[in-house]
Amino acid sequence: MSSERIPCKNPDCRSTILPATAKANDGLCAPCIGKIRKAEWDEYVRQNRRTVNLYESVTDPVEIIRIMLTHRKHDPLIEYAPPPISTEHVFTWLSTDQQRRLSTLAAEAVAAGETDFGQDIAKSLATLTATNLDEMLQCWLDHGNLWPSVAFRKAGASVRDRILEQIAAGSANLNHALRALAWIGDSVVVKKFAEWEKSPPVWRSHLRVGLGAYALEGGWELTKSGRRNLYFDECYALEIVSDDTPASEVRLLNETGEKCPLCGDPLVHLLEIPMRGGPLGFLRFAGASLPVLTCERCTCWNMFAFARVGVAGDAKWHHANPDSVPQHSLGFEFGRGPWHGKRVALKQRPAIHAVDWCMQLSSSQIGGMPTWVQSPAYPGCPDCDRAMMFLAQIDNSAFSGHEGTYYAFICGDCRVTATTYQQT
C-alpha cells in the first residue's frame, strides 16, 4: 500500500494526508472535514432549535419550583424559557402549606433516589424560609442522607439524637454528620463537641480537620464557656439603587488619601457604616461611624488586612499586618473594584439567606452569616486573639466581568477590623 501523502484539498490548509483519507473525505484532512461537519451541524441546530416554555399557564408556586429545580439532559435543539420569577422570590412568597408540600416533595425525592432534586429543594427551604424541616429530615436519615448540612438548621432533638446514634454506630458519613450537627448547634451538640475535644473518640483520627472547623461551618466556635456565635443575627442586603432613589448612608470603596505600606496602592474603606441612627445599631460599635480600612490588592493575596478604628472614627493600618506581599502580586494594574461609588439601599433578610454560595443569590450584605466561596476563614484578633465576628461582605460577581468576594470582620472590644478575599 502506498504511503505517499498528498496535500489537503483545502487551499488554506498545509496538512498532508494519505490517499485513502483523501478518498474517504473528498480530498480533505480530518480536521478540515471536521470543521465542515461542525458548521453543518451548527447551522442545522440554528434552523431547527425551538424554545420550550415549561412554565406556560403554570401558576402554582410549588409546580414552578419543581420545574425550576428539575435536572434535564442537555438537548442542543431545545432552548428552555427562563422561569417567570427568581428562585429567591418564589420561595420567599410561599404559604405555609406550600412550604410543607415542598418539604414532602424533597423527602420523597431522596427516598426515590432523586437526591440532587431533593437536596436543592431542601437547601432553598432552609435558607429562604423558616419552615420546620424535621419530618423531611427524618425521612432523609432513613436513607442515610445528611447533605446539604444547612438543611439541618435548628433541627429538633429527635433528628439530632438520630445523627448522634448513627455516628456512634459508625453508619454515618462523618463529614456530613458533623456539619449537620454544627448547623443544629444546640446545647447538646455543643456539649458533645466539647466532650469529643476532651476525649477524642476512635473515629477522630479519620478526620482531616478538627471539630472546631465543623463548628465554623455553622457560624460558631467552641469556647470554655460553650458556644460563641461569630455572626450577627440581623442581616441587611446591599442593593444598588439609581441616582433618583433614596439610599442608605453606607459608602463603599472610597479612597482614604493614604497609600498601602505594602504595595503603594491607595488604601480604601471597604465600607463606611454609619452608627448613629438607622437600622445598623445591632453592630453595637461605639462611635459615629465604622470604617473598614483595607488594600484591595493586598487583601487578594491570601492575607488578612487589619486596621484599628479610633474613637473619632479614624481607621489606621494595624502593626500586625505583614511586612510584604508576594512580588508577583505587584506586577499588574489593579483598579478600584466595581462597587466603588455605588449607592445602596438596605433590605432586611434572614441571617442565612445567602449562606450557600452555589445558590447564586445576591450576597453583598452587612450582618448575617458569610457566603464562603471556599472554606470558613475567621481571623483571630491581633490584639486579644479571639476569633473576630463576621461583619459584612461585598460580592464583585454582581457585576459582569468581575468575580470574588471581600469579607469584613470586627472585634468590637478591641476596635479592630479585618478583611480578606475569596474567589473560585
Phi, psi and omega in degrees: 000134181291136177253008180296132182260148181236157182294150173295144182296334180290118183297339180270001182252137181257007182285154172244149185224164177286151179305321180297322178293317179299320180294320183286332187243027178056041175084003184255149175286167183299315179300320181291317179293330176295319179296320180295315181294324177294318179298320178296319179293317179299321179292322177297316179297317181300319183281335187247357180291139180232153178265130179247122179256097181287347184264358184301126178068008179269124181242342181287118181303325179295319179291322176300316180294320178301317179294317181304315190264359177286128179279129183238142176293136182295132175231113184297344181267001180235130172244119183275134177294143179293157179295154183284352183210151181285156176303318181303314184284319184295325179287324181286347180259002183291144172281168179301318179295320180292324175297319180295320178297319180292323177299318176296319179297321179293323178293314181295325181296314179296319179298329181270002180087003176270063192296313182301317180298312180296320180293321179296319177297312184296321180299318179290320176299319183292320186269330188255355177223171178252015185295147178283128185250012188300319180298318177296317183295325177299318177295319178300316181296328175300331182251015174072022182261122181234021185224141003282149186294330181298337178297343182266010181300128178058030177294155183281177185298323183294321177293313179304312184294325177294322177295316178299320178296319180294323177296315180297326181276352180075019183259358184258150167291111188301315182300314180291320182296317181291325175294318178299316178298321179299323179286331172291306167058026180278184186297327179292317178297315180300316179297320181293317177301319179296319178297317181293328177290320182286318180232086185302127175289171183301320184290349182302327182291345181273352181274143178274341179229165179283169180297333179300326179293327178289322177300321179299329177302327179267006175083024180216167176232155179268121179242177179297332181264002179122217182277136173234115179292143180249023179213162176268139180294330179274150184211137177229120176289148176260114181246126181292136180235158180283170185297334183263013180249137178304140182229163176283173179270004176293130179244147187236132170056038174277136179290148184264347186091357178251160181256148176292128180296342185267319186236348180085357176291161177296136169284143181230162167267111177307315172218152166237112189254119177291138184246355180255112184079175180079182188273359189264016179296343179298344179289341175052051179246126183284127178136169181285331181209162179236098177272139179249099185281138178200170168244119183300319182292306188293326179298333181292341188261056170055046178220159169262133176257116183260152176211155177248135181257122180283168181294339179272001179090012178268142181248134181235143176304131185275143181293344181282351179294153181297162181275345183203166174234163179306138182301326182291346178282350185260354190267024178213158181287139183223107182263178177300145178291165187292345180277353184304122175078000182288140175270135185229150171252156179259130178233117183291142178204167180299153184299327184258014185308314186245027188291335182264112184298326184290344180283346174057045174270166174293120190246356178292128188196166170241129184082189181072194179260145182290155175258087185290125174285325177243229181269156176304138183215079177273125181284156171271136179297129181291346181266316185245351176077357178282153176298135181276150180278144175294134183249311186194167174212147180236116185261110181291337183290356173294346180245135181302134178086004180238161177207172176091154181232133172266136180243142177239144182226163182214143164246101185296324181296319182268354182058044180243136174246162177213153174226153170210182189213143174221148173209167180290000000 
